[in-house]
Amino acid sequence: MSVTRGAVDARDARIIGEWITGRHASFRRAVFCAPGAPVEPAAAAVTGDDVLLVPSDTAIESAAHVVRFDGAFDEVGDVLHVAGHAVELQHYAAAAYVELVGPTAMRFLDADGWRAFLADADLARAAGVFTSPMTDPRLRLADADVFDDPFASTAPRALHVHADGHLTAGAQGAVLGLADDLAGVLASQCSRWEALAGIVAPADLTRDLSARPWLGRFVHAAELAGVLRLEASDSRIDGFGWSAAPDEGQDGGGVARADGPFLVRTPDGVLLVDLRTRRRQRLPEQTVRVVATLQASADATAAADRLARTERLSAEAARALCAEAERLLGVRPGVPAAADSVAVGAGA
């Protein structure tokens, strides 16, 4: 984050990054109170494991960790000044065309932003090309965690109290009530996709998500593409313009887990890269096929059956290879997927 007015606070700066992306690691829930929004209901409802973001001139006491900010974070061009840093807000569809002066958060904001994101995802899926909004390290996609498991039903993890008193699931999500309803909303359950329900009709949103069960994988793959600078190389990520599965085109019943390790084809061989640990290791050809089969199958049994067929192995040998991949490489079977409407391209 770029340094701005106020004292630098590394903990609060980390919290802001986690809040924007939705990938909470140092707190449980976050409630953002926009300038002019009623703060008292939020202060009373949150706990010591939570974060409460309020304007710096707000006099408030709360059990939660309070992060104070200046500025605003609702409209394109708004800048949030917090913890001695500044973060700008931009529209996803325009992020590639604006001059970036520092860390920038992207929200979809409307149907145009959502369609631009889907077009970028489809391009990556078919051709292995990742666009700059998803790979530029200065840009962060808001609510990125939603795509890891959009149809999971959980208690809200991020709420936004607007100046008019309305309470939404995140800044661009469904209206869940008014500020006075916050305690009850925190105790309720909702689908994670509702954090995006304010940008397009819910029926269209859920249809788009169902048709692309690999969107969570795409978000993480784009991050990896930025880290590895794939746009300047001949490398390809499995599932995006290239498939490492030996029986590509057949239904394995699953898609790779969003945050699982990635197979990356390079001119010198195939690497297994784990974004969580930053570990990289080169794999022999058969191990590549084992990993790809395991990740593209809904469970280990289905993976072993596919591997026995494609590698002409006994069922026992195939099961052993899958078990070794899980134990030694940290690779897990994929998750069941009912649809995958965009085919993986052959790649170059």
Disulfide bonds with the S-S distance in Angstrom:
none
